[in-house]
Amino acid sequence: MIELEGVSYAYPRTGRDAISGISLFVRPGECIMITGPSGSGKTTLCMAAAGILEHEYGGEKTGKVTLFGKNVQDYQGISDISGHVGMVFDDPEAQLLFTTVEEELLSALERRGLSPEEVKTRLDAVMEITHLTSLRNRAPHALSGGQKQRVVLAATLVLGTDILILDEPTAELDERGTDSIISILRDLKARGKTIILTEHKFARFRDLVDRLVVLEEGRIRSMGPPDSISGDDYVKGVIYPDFTGIRDFSIPALPSDRPPLLTTRDLEFMYGEVSALRGVNLSIQAGEFIAIVGENGSGKTTLIKHFIGLLRPTRGEVIVDGKDSKNSSVADLAHSVGLVFQNPDHMFFADTVEEEIAFGIDNLGIPDKDTVMEKVLQETGLTHTRSLYPRWLSRGERQRLAIACVLAMQPRVIILDEPTTGLDGREAREIMELLKHLQRDGRTIVMVTHSRQIAGECADRIITMEEGRIISDTARGA
């Protein structure tokens, strides 16, 4: 069905192969999970299998990709291939363009030469499979993360493709959203669809996966049925996150009589007529490591955006390091608080990694620029990427770059929205260890996460939100 023979590829100006000597045969009806550290070539391998590298990218390519017995070079571009293979990328928002869910799906069927009856039949069937029927007239950008992921999945399925390739489809989803995508994929597999996906949530997908492909530095390190390769120490470190012991890092005691760094009093916020925060009262002391958990739409991200001035209270107040956020600019608050967004791509605009990090340093007038730059590049493991275009980095590397940009501005409080998105188990642990070291150095860490495992094993205090309210606030040992 899909066969890769000795495939290697290097992105323009990188000077190194993103994948090297990859040979892989994908059988009809099979579900293959591709995993490995960030930068190991997972997304590149998927784009090679989908024919995207051949028809949409420059760079240097060697080897051969065959789709249904035909060399991908012989297809008439991506529009020709898309009748057989559909790929869903890791950022659903970047793939949503239209004003309603139905229009989004209909746009995928344009120029297909289908009768109105066939269009309606496909549309109704795919909406039912992806549980979107009740959302058909909703604006895609107003949907939750899980709903957006289902829309881009449906836009691919409506084309009737036999092969579905998904790049980290649940990276930004909570447990409920992840379960929804897994349920849909299980149904599609039962219908005979072939599925290739990159994922770091191996345990959640275990029953769906026929074959596991583990990459390391652009090459296949291990491949086979999960039970046959998951005993390898390297593979185990990739697919099974382990955060034990991190919360026990020695943190010096801080004076308890200092005023809190972050305070909200009766905080309420409305998106139009929709209430997102309802009477939130919160106090965060210097040196704390706090995890904020809750389902998508519970108000977590809305809350933390108030700490950097990206949102202003509808009612109530937010005090940041002694400053009322209503009377402070984002630039003023940035001296005290840095925010790492859930989607790192929303932060990038420069031509190189080094220039991206330098922007914040220059903007805030931080001295000893070169020393600061070298330190954050080393801390985040990005020294080798300093001259690369940020959007050429893997998802995990882009996430670490976003953290590096905030670290370089040296705020007292570091707020992170899902900092382990796109990272394998070993890398996620490294990020948590980095955050604990920053806490030990006196920084205050506030982290939004879907992972209760990470919250429970790394944070000193866990705040749970539901429908815009704080429903529990539990300190370590309580």
Secondary structure, DSSP 8 states (H G I E B T S, - for coil): -EEEEEEEEE-TTT-S-SEEEEEEEE-TT-EEEEE-STTSSHHHHHHHHTTHHHHH--SEEEEEEEETTEEGGGS-SHHHHTTTEEEE-S-GGGG--SSSHHHHHHHHTTTS---HHHHHHHHHHHHHHTT-GGGTTS-GGGS-HHHHHHHHHHHHHTTT-SEEEEESTTTT--HHHHHHHHHHHHHHHHTT-EEEEE-S-HHHHTTT-SEEEEEETTEEEEEE-HHHHTTSHHHHHHHS---TTGGGS------TTS--SEEEEEEEEEETTEEEEEEEEEEE-TT-EEEEE--TTSSHHHHHHHTTTSS--SEEEEEETTEEGGGS-HHHHHTTEEEE-SSGGGG--SSSHHHHHHHHHHHHT-S-HHHHHHHHHHHTT-GGGTTS-GGGS-HHHHHHHHHHHHHHT--SEEEEESTTTT--HHHHHHHHHHHHHHHHTT-EEEEE-S-HHHHHHH-SEEEEEETTEEEEEEETT-
